[in-house]
């Protein structure tokens, strides 16, 4: 494969003036629906195709916009061809049709439109409207990345990281992630954090990791928000439990289950916040609803001990069972103790069954309790 040297795009970004002019022409074409209005709009788009935010036309004039995009695409305007592909892929103004999406991305890409090249890379990588083809996916991403399409640079970074579309090469992976991250691509910045956190293709550096995680987290990357929380909780650079909780909460509010669980733990134990069982249980519930078994176990503990809930052994058992069925050894051990000591009903046979399951799942407490029971039986 021929190497492509990435360059910074020289095209201008959308401006308020071009946005307003584009929307005014869209409105006129929508209202008059005559050849002159459509031509004026098409001519404008030809001159300013890199400066147009096509999505605004769709949001303002949803009925007419798809029709216009079709007309502009058929006139050969490559940015309109790309947007028509987008409309078909996402069902915006038309029924979803990934075959047509792939077709129009191809028309645009063959005219050299970078975003369409990037889209074709996706089509070949994920089999959108065509058969999967790793080589073609890599090649189209490479062309788009050379025209400074950040998502394409990110996908190339992942390809080298995973060895998915090409041979694994961590150093090349870092090069592509860094290039996109320096230009503000949040997912690439997140990967730069991971790269430095684990020393993948670069020397391990916690401070660099935190720097990149912050860049991504500020842009809303939930994985970086969560990792920053861990970095401050574990003291990767400096230990700060309040800052850890701040980042955990950002990720938790976006629905990130692990962050919800960690935030719950910190409220439960009073780490960096005032201890609050009710608040802890709120976050445990959110994490548990997403299948986090440790959170399900913690809710069981809450009902068993009356921490934030009224004591209820039946509900405790129900939550322990949920967690145990997902492989949580601590929940298995708790079920054993409930049957041994009669929280529900005494049943030594069931107690031993759960202790053995817990031991097999790695519970040291269960192993110790089984040894004690065996010794007591011999005595």
N, C-alpha and C positions, 0 to 999 in steps of 0.2 A: 504494500500500500504506500502510496506517495505521501510523504509527510506534509502536513499543512501547518504553516506558521500563523497562529492567531493574530488578528489585527483588530485595532479599535475601529468600530464603524464610524464612518465620516458623515452619515446621514443625520439630519436634525431630528430632535425629539418633537412630539406633538406640542403645539403652543396653543394658547388661548385663542389667538387670532384664527389659526387654521381650524380649530374645533368649531368656533362660531360660524366661520364661513361654510364649513362642511355641513353643519346642521341647518343653516339657512337654505342651502341648496337642496338638501334632503327634503326640507319642508316644502319648498317650492315645487319640486318634482312630485312629491306626494299629493299636493293640492291640485296642480295643473295637469299632471299626467300627460304631458305632450312631449313630442320629440325634442323640441328646443331645450326644455328644462332638463330632460335626461342627458342630453348632449353636454350641457353646461356642467352638470354634476360629473359626468364621465371625464370631461376635459380637466376639471379641477383635480379629480382623483389621480389622473395620469401624472399631473405636475407635482402632486404632493403626497404620493402614495405612502411614503415612509413616515409622513407626519400625521397621518389620519388614525384616529382611534375609532375603528369601525364599530366597536361595541356600543359607542354612544349613539350612533345612528340606529342601532337595533333597539336600544332601550327607549329612545324617544319616539321612534316611528316603527313599531314592531310589525304592523300590517304591511307597510310599503317597503320596509327595509330589505326583506328577503328577496322580493321581486327586483328591487334595484340592484342588489348584489349579484343576482343572476344575470341581469342585463349587462352590468359592468364586467362580469367574468366572461361572458360570451364575446364582449368587445375586446377581450385579451388583456384586461388590466390585471396584472399578476397579483396585486394585493387583494383585489376583489375575489380572484380565484381561490386564494388562500382562505379568505373569510367565508366563502361559500362552502369550502370543505369543512371549516369549523362549524358552520350552521348545520350541515348534514351529520357531522359526527355527534353533535350535542343536541340535535333536535330543536334548534332555535329557528322558528319560522317555517319549519318543514318537519315531516316525520323523520326520525333518525334513519340514516342509510350510510353505513360505514363504507360500503362499496363506492358510493358516489363521493364520499369524503376523500377516500384514497385517490380516486380519479382526479378530483380538483386540486388536491395537494400536489399531485404529480404534474398537472398542467402548469401550476404556479412555479414549482421547483425547477422545471425544465427551462423556465424563463429566468432562473437565477434568484428567486425571492427567498431570502435566508430563512424566514419563519416557516415557509413551506418545506424547505429541506429538513428542518428540525422535525416538522410534523411527519414527514415521510420516514424519518428515522424511527419515530415512535410506532408508526404503522408496521414497519418491518420487525421491530423488536417485540411488539406485543400481539402481532397478527391482527391489526385493525384493518378490515377490508381487503386483506391479502394474506398470503401465507407468511409465516415467520421466516425471516432470513437474517441471520446474525451478521453476515458479511455486508449486506446492503444496509442494514441498520447502522452498523459502524461507519460505513462510508458516507452515508447521508449526514450522520451526526458530525463527522469530521468536516464536511463541507460547511455545514451550518456553524460549527464552532469556529472555523476559520473566518467567518463573517461576523464573529463576536456574538452569536446567539448563546446567552448564558445557560439556558436549560440544556442545550446540546453539549456544552462544555461539562456541565454537571453529569450528564448521562455517560460521557466518555470517561470521566473520573470514576463513576461507578463500574463501568465496563472493565477498566484496568484493575479496580479494587477487587471485584468479584471473579475476574477471569471469565466473564459471561459472553461478551461479544468478540473478545479477543483474548490473547494470552495475558495472564495475571502479571501486573507490573506495578508495584506499589509506588515507585518513584514517579512514574508517568501519571499514576492516579493523583498523586499529590499535586503535580504540576497543573492538571486541569482543574482540580478543586480550588487551588489557590487563585488561578486566573479568574474564575467566576466569582469566587468569594470576595476578592479585592474590588469587584465592581458591584458588590451589594447583593449577590445571590445567597439567600438565607440558607437553603439546604446545603449549598457548598461550604458555607461558613461552618455549619453544624458538622459536616464531615471533616473539616480542618480541625475542629475541636477534638473529634474522635481520633484523628490521626496523631495529634500531639499527646492526647490522653494515654494512648496505648503504645506510642512509639512505633507506628506503622509507616515505614519508609522514611522516617525522620527520627532524630533523637527524642526520646520521651521528655516532655516539658509541660508540667502542670500549669505554669503561668501562661504559656502560649495557648494551651487548651482552653483555659478560662477566658482569655481574650477573645478567641474565636467563638466560643459558646455565647458570650455576651452579644457579639455582633448579630448572631443568628437569633438569639432569644429576644432581643429588642424588636426584631422584625416579626416576632410571633412564632418562631419555630419551637414547637412544644417539646421536642426531644432535648433541645439545648436548654430550655428552661428547667426541665427536670434534672439534666446533668449538672447544671449550675447549682441547683439545690443540693445535690450530693456533694459537689466540690466544696461548698461552704460548710456543709454538715460534717464532712470528713476532714476538713482542713487541708485540702489539696494545696491551696496557697495560704489562706488564713481562715481559721475557724470562726464562723459567725452564724449562729443558729437563727437569729432573726432574719438575716439575709437569705439563709437557706429556705426558711418558711415563706419568704416573699416570693421566691422563684417557684417553690413547690405549688404555692397557691395559684400563680399565673397558669402553670401547666394544668393543675387540677380543675380550674375553671373552664379550661378548654376540653375537659373530659379525659385527660390522660390518667388512666387507671392507677399506674404505679405512683404517680404524684399524689393522687387522692389518698392512697393507702399511707404513703409516707407522712403526709400532712396529718392524717388521722392519728398516726403513731405519736407525732410530736405533740398534738393536743392531749393525747391519752397520758403521756408521761410528763408533760409540761416542759418540753425541750424548746427553749427560745420563745415560748408563749406561756400564758397562765394555763395551768391544767384545767381541762374542761372536757368531761366525759361526753356530754351531749354533742359538743362540736366534733369530738373525735368520732362518735358514732355516725354523725351525719356524713362524714367523708368515708368512713368504713362502708356505709351502706352504698354510696355511689360506686366505690371500687368493687364491692361484692356483686353489684348488679352487672358488672362487666366480667365477672368470673374470677376475680382475684381471690384465691382460696385462703390466703393469709387473712384477708379482710373478713371473709365469712367466718373463719375461726375466731377472730377478735370480737365479732358480734356475738358469737356463742359465749365467749368469756364475759361479755357485758351482761347478758341475761343470766349467766350462772352466778356471777358475783354481785349483780345489782349495780353495775357501773354505768350510770346514765340511763338505765332501764329499771323497771320493777323486776325483782327476781322472778324468773320463770324457767323452771328446769325443762319443761316441754319445748319451749322455744330455743333454749340453749342446745338441747339435743338435736333439734331440727337443723340448726346452723352448723353444729359440729358434724353432722352427717353430710351436709352439703360440702363442707371443706374436706372431710375424710374421703368422700367419693372422688374428689379431685386429687387425692394423694397427699393431703396435709397430715403429717405424722403427729403433730401436736394435738390436732383434733381427734385423731384415733386414740391417743393416750387419754385425753379428757373423757371420751366415751367409756374407756376402760374404768376410769376412776368413778364415773357416775354409776356404772353397774356394780362395781366392787363395794362402794360405800352406801348404795341405796338411795341416791338422789331421786331416782325414778322408782326402781324396784331392784332389790338385790338379786344379782344373777352372776355367780362366779364363773360359769361357763362362758357367758358373753363377755365378761370382764377380761378373761384370759384370751379370748379370741381377738378382742380389740388391742390388748397389749402386744400380742404376737404380730398383728398387722402393723402396729406402730413401730415395733422393733425392726421388722423387715423393711420399713420405710425410713429407718435411720434414727429413730427416737432413742436417745440415751436414757431418758427418764423411764421409758417402757422397759428397756433392757435391765435397768437397775431394779425396777419393781418386780419383774419376772424372777430375777435372781433371789430377791427377798422372799417371794411367795414359795419358790422352790425349796429354799432353806427352811422356811417355816413348816412346810409339809413334811420334810425329813425329820425335823425335831419333834 
